[in-house]
């Protein structure tokens, strides 16, 4: 297909391949034009498609199993495309997914990766080979009450002393206005177990989730409640239960409810403590630096979706670029920056 792109007053014909892999773009009209007035210069650039506006751009960069991947979508009604990135920072393999939520998480599995997204009351999970070749296995999950407010996912090793069908897969947790649901998904994308691990009275102020492995092979789950103070939770039949909120309390301003899961992802203990002060989001400094230093035309705005340092001076930048009043391009670029 031949597309016409207008940039800086010049009409350019670009041939776009619709199958196989992402087109490597060498023209300055898509992405990051060479310019000597900034610290960063482009080495490689891949066009990941267009977007209706900078506000509709979505995407991320992920390091999974020693490989690099990117996700991108350009409209609220659209779906994410998943890209495999070469060592040179070029988007090569690609596959269109069924994920239509606002974001996608990628998790390493045994022999591949899982992509996870949420929309409304549903989670969508798709299992992919590391090469992105072959058909993806897709799984749809649904919470029993309310809609999903936040979700997280990490790789699941499983207990060392016994077999577990989800070993090599992932733990997925989703918060709703009623608590937190946990799903164990096997490496092939099959649902192994569903469990509510934390329950509280209906409240939309408890939403932000955290989930990470701990030293003994278990997992630490945290749910942040803001503007309300929950009573200390109790463990009832492998579920942390908050009986009520202290509506008269004004301190602390936010509380973290915690649930410790063992190596089989069974809840074993729970607690509550005042939330630590939040620092800058992960990658914030990198995104701000690339936003300031990526070369661009004066009439264009650059929105950095994700930035990743590859080595001392080299970065991978996923950006959305274009004028304020028109369509924009989603671009993956490997750039080198003269910061010192």
N, C-alpha and C positions, 0 to 999 in steps of 0.2 A: 504494500500500500504506500502511496506517495502522499505525504502530508505537507501542508504549507505552514510555516512558522514565521510570524512577524516579530522581529526583535530589533531594537535600536533603529527602526525605520527601514530595515532591510528585509525583503521577502526571500526566504530560503526554502528550497525543496529538500526534504529529508526522507529517505527511504526507510520504512519501518518494517521489520520482520515480525509477523504475528505468531510465529510458532518457534518452539525450541528454547531460545535463550534471549536475554535482554540485549538490545542493540547498544554497542559501545559507540558513544558520540564524541567526535573530535571537534565539531564546530563550537565556536565560542558562544553561539546563540542559545545553547541549552545548558544551563548550569552556571559554571564559574568561568567567565571570560578572563583571559590573561590580562593582568594590569599590574603595573609596577608600584602603585601607590599604597599597597597593603603588604603585610608581612607574609601572607599565605599565597601560594601559587598552585594551580592545578597540575597534577601529574596524569591522572586518569579520570574519566567521567563517563557515567552510564545514565541514560535517560530511563527513568522508571515509570513514565507516563505523565499525564496531565491532571490538573485538579480544577474544580470550578472556581476556587478562590483559595487564598492562604488559610482561611478559616476552616476549610474542609479538608486540608491535608492531614493525613495520619500516617504514622510509620515508626519504625524502630530498627536498631542494629543490635544483633545478638551474637555472643560468642558461645557456641554450643559444641561440645565434644571436640574441641580443637579446630573447629571450622567457624566461618563467619557467615551470617545470614542477615537479610534485611526484609522488612515487611513494608508495604505501602498501599494506600488507597486514596482516591481523590474526590470522593463524594460521600455524603451521608448515607445515601441509598446503596452505595457500591459495596464490593467485597475486597478483602485484602489479597494482594498477590505476594507470594513468598519467593524470595530470590536467594540463590546460593552465590557467595562472593569469592572470587579467586584470591590468591595470595597477593596479586597486584592491586586488589581493591576494585575489581571490575565485576559487575553483576553478570553472571553467566547463566546458570540454570534458573528456571523460573516455573512456578506453578500457580494457577489461580485457585484460591481456596473458597470455601463456603462461609468464611468468617465475615460477618457484617457489623460487628460491634464497633466500639470506639477504639479499642486497642487489642493487641494480640500478645500473648506471652509464649515464648519458645522454651521448652524444657528438654534436656538431654535424656534419652532413654537408651536401653540396650540395643544398639544397632541402628539408632535413628534419632528422631525427635518428635515431640508432641507440640502442637500448636493449640492454645487455649484462648477462648474469648467469651464474653458475656453480653447478653442483650435481653433486657426485660427480666423475666424469671428463668431464663435458660442459659446454660453453658453449652458451648460447642467445642468439641475436642477432635482434632484430626491427627492421625499418626502418619509420619512421612519417613522415607528412607533418607539417610544423610545426603545422598546424591540428588534427592528430590525426584528420582525416577520412579516410575510405576504409579499405580493408583493409591490414593490416600484412603485410609479407613476413617470414617467420620462417625462420631458418637454425639448424640444429643442428650443432655441432662437437664432436669428441671427441679427447682426448689419447691417445697410443698407450700410455703407461705410467702407472700410479698414478692418483691423484686430484688434482684442482686444489686447491692450497693458497692461492693468491692470484691476482687478475687485475686488469689495468689496461687502459685504452683511451684513445686520444687521436685527434683528427682527423688525417687523412692528406692532405697537399697533393699529394704526388707530385713527381717530378723535373721541372724546368722545361725541360730540353732534349729530352725525349721523352715520348711518351704512356704512360700507365699506367692500366690498367683500374680500379684502386682509387683513383685520384685523386678527391678530393672525398668519400671514404669514411672509413675508420678503420683504425688499427693496434690490434690486440688482443693482449696478451701474457698468458700464463698460466703460473704456476710449478707444478711437480709435485715429487715427491721425487727426480726424475731430471734436472731442468733446466728450461728455459724454452722454451715454444712460442710462435711468433708467427703471427698470421693477418692478412692484408690483406683487408679486406671493402669492396666497392664501395658507392657511395651508395645503391644500390637494395637493399642487403642480400645481394648475391651474393658468394660466396667467390672470391677472385682467387688467393691464394697461401697456402700453409702451409709453415712452416719451423721446425726446431728451431734456435734461435740460441745457446743455452748448454746445455752438457751437463756433468754431474758424477756421480760415483758416488752410488748411492742414499743419500739423507740427507734426513730430514724437517725438519732445522733450518734449511734454506735456503728461505725461503718469501716474505718480504715483498718486493713489487715496486715499482719506480718507473719512470715513463716520461714523458719530456717533450721537446718540440722544442728544438733548439739553433740557434745563429745561422746556420749555413751551410745550413740547410734539412734537416739530418738530425735524428736522434733519439738521446737518451741513455737507455739501459736500465740499471737497477741492480737487483741481487738481493742481499738482506741475509742473511748466514749468522750465526746466533747459537749460542754454546756449542761451535762447531767452527771450526777455522781451515783454510780451503782453500789448497792450493798455488796459485801464480800461474797463471791460465789461459793457454792458447795458442790462436792462431787456426789452425784446421785446416779448410780448404775452406769458408770463410764461416761457421764455427761456433766459438764460444769453448768450449774444452774444459778442464775441471779434471780432471787425471789422478788426484788423490788428496787426502785431507785430512791435515793434520799433527796426528795424534791426541795427540802429546806436548806440543804448544804450549798455553799457557794465556793468551797475549796475542796479539792484542787480544781483548776480550770479544765483539766482533762485527766482521764484515768485509763490506764492500760489493764485490761483483763487478760490474764495469761492462762494458758492450758498447756501442760507438758504431756507430750505423746511419747509412748515407748517405741521401740523399733518396729512394732507391728502396727503403729499408728493408733493404739488404744490410749485414750486419756487416762492419766494416772494421778495428776494433781492439778490444782488450780490456785489462783491468787489474784490480787488486785493491788496496784500501786500507782502513785502519781506519775504521770507521763514525764519523761525527760524532755528538756527543751529541744525543739526540732532545729537541726542545722540546715544548711543548704541542701536541696535535693541532689541525689547522686548525679554526677556529670554536669551540674549547673555551671561551674567555672569553665569547663571545656566548651559548652554550648555558647556561653556569653563571648568567649574569646573568638570562636569561629564566626559568630554573628558579626562581630566588629571587623574581623580581618579577612573574610572571604571577599574576593574582588567581585564587583557587580556594577551594572550601569547605575547612574545617579537616580534614574526614575524607577528603579526596581527596588523592591524590599526583599530581604532574605529572612526566612523563618527557619531556624535550625531545629529539626525534629530530633536528631540524635547526633552526638559527636563521640568518637572513640579514638584514643591515642593508640597508634600502632607501635611506634617506637619513638625515640627521642624527639624528632622533629616532624614526624609524619602522622597524619590524622585521617580517619575515615569520617566524612561528613554526609549526613542525609539531610537535604535541605529542600525547602519549597520556595521558589523564587519567581517573581514577576511583578507586574504593576498592581497597584491597589485596586484598580477598577476593572480588572479583567482576569481571564484564565491564567494559571501559573503552571510551572513545570516542577515535577518532583525529580530530584537529581541526587545520585550517589557519586561522590567524588573522593578520590584519594588526593590529599593535598600535602605539601611540605611548607613549613612555616619557619621563617628566620626570626626566632624569638630572642636569640642571644647574640 
